[in-house]
C-alpha cells in the first residue's frame, strides 16, 4: 500500500491549493448615486475578479503575472 503515498500527497497538496484559491481576501464595491456599478473581489491565490452592474460589460478575471491558467 505504500506505493500510492506519493500520489496521495500530491492530491492533498492540490486540494489545499484549491481551498486557498476559493478564499476571499477582500471585496471592494464602488457606488454612484446609491447603486453599485463595479465590484472587485481579490482571492488568496492572487486572482482578481471585476464584476460590472452594466450587463453590456463582461466580467474580468485577472491572474497574477506568470501564472498558468488551465
HELIX and SHEET records of a PDB file:
HELIX    1   1 UNK A    2  UNK A    4  5                                   3    
HELIX    2   2 UNK A    5  UNK A   21  1                                  17    
SHEET    1   A 4 UNK A  24  UNK A  32  0                                        
SHEET    2   A 4 UNK A  35  UNK A  43 -1                                        
SHEET    3   A 4 UNK A  48  UNK A  52 -1                                        
SHEET    4   A 4 UNK A  60  UNK A  62 -1                                        
END                                                                             
